[in-house]
Amino acid sequence: MTRKIIIDCDPGIDDAIAILIALFDPRVEVLAITATAGTVEAQQATRNVTALVNHLDPARYPRIGTATPSENAPVLDDSHLNGPEGLGECRFEASGRQHPTPSEKIISELVHQHPDAITLVCLGPLTNLARLIRREPSAIPLINNIVISGGSIGYPGNATTIAERNMFFDAQSAAEVFASATTKSLVPLDVTEEVLFGVDLLEHLPSKFSKAGDLLHKMLPFAFRTAHQKLGRELIPLYDATTMLSVMEPELFEWEGMAGKVETKGELTRGATVFDQRLRREWPMNMEVAVEVDVDEAQAAITRSLKYAGQKT
């Protein structure tokens, strides 16, 4: 049975790859892609979502949600790893959209149309979901599940020494989502940093003459090059593609119920995800967390999905 999803994201090379996979995977139906600020600022995030969908030209176009700036965002972006426009060496013409609709409004409309049938896949900061919780709490119980890419149990941060980037960017919103009465699945750095790819991935990409291949051949060499130059890494994770895989093939992951919160006030710990793992836990259990992944199968599945997208484009 096809699973209905909404992708909430801040593209970003990593997000773009997850979007590409989802748009052509027959196991999911992408009802909407809602933009949020994070890797790039809000207006650029919306432009990138629109450009990706227009370029890939899927058989069924999802609705697109417009990002609005976060009130709590730091003066920080991820352009040093993703390029000034967020998509590596891809350059898209600006595409005007008629009647832009805020991301949280689209999420609300769709979950009311399809109650208890939509999985919200959050690949960026949790700004849009937190706004929905504040402004229309009655919509929250209508979401079947929320899958979140981000956070860390014990792995070092990738925004600061301790905080993962999505949590760090809008820590207040992340804290509100963690505390909300929603069904949540978290895919943290501890797992996504296990699913690594080397430059040999470039040899397995679809043809440059396909729309998916054209996009991948412009983004991934840039990602490998900047990871080497800026971070000294030869292998790169595809955080959001791994999170998307957890939606499609959850059996590849081992899940554990946990009680988690997000730090919002610490001078050195903003955005840190903290879990009550004491013998006598006092915090209420509020999510399931991916703690293990079948690395070989996950790498193979993501590579297959990229090739399949090439065949479809």
BELJOCOR-V701215 format. One line per field, one symbol per residue. ss: DSSP state (H for helix, E for strand, C for the rest). phi: phi as a letter, one per 30 degrees, with the letter a starting at -180 (. if undefined). psi: psi as a letter, one per 20 degrees, with the letter a starting at -180 (. if undefined). A space follows every 10 residues. Layout:
ss->???
phi->???
psi->???
//
This chain:
ss->CCEEEEEEEC CCHHHHHHHH HHHCCCCEEE EEEEECCCCC CHHHHHHHHH HHHHHHCCCC CCEEEECCCC CCCCCCCCHH HHCCCCCCCC CCCCCCCCCC EEHHHHHHHH HHHCCCCEEE EECCCCHHHH HHHHHCHHHH HHCCEEEEEC CCCCCCCCCC CCCCHHHHHC HHHHHHHHHC CCCEEEECHH HHCCCEECHH HHHHCCCCCC HHHHHHHHHH HHHHHHHHHH HCCCCEECHH HHHHHHHHCH HHEEEEEECE EECCCCCCCC CCEEECCCCC CCCCCCEEEE EEECHHHHHH HHHHHHHHHH HHC
phi->.dcdbcccab diedddddde dddcdddbcd dabcdbdleb dedddddddd ddddddhddb dddbcddbed dcdddabbdd ccjdcjbicd bcddcdbdhd ceedddeded dddbdhbccc cccbeceddd ddddcbeddd ddddaccccl iadbdedccb dbcddddddb dddddddedd dbdbbccdee cdddccbcdd eddcddeddd dddedddccd eddddddddc cicccbdced ddddddddbd ddcccbdbcb bcdccddcbe idccbdcdec dcdddbacbd cbbddddddd dddddddddd ddb
psi->ppppqpoorm ppggghgggg ghhjpiiqoo hqopqqqehr rgghgggggg ggghghmrho pqqpqpqqqp ijqrnpakhh iirhiikcjp oqqpoqpqlp pqghhggggh hhhmpkippo ooiaqkgghh gggghmhihg iipgqpppor rqgiqqrjga hipqghhhgm hggghhghiq mqoqppnrhh ghihnqqrii hhijqrqiiq ggggghihgg hgggghhggh ikphqqqngh hgghhhghmh iiqpqpproq rppiiphijp jppppokqgn phqqpjrqpp iqqngghggg gggghggghg hi.
//
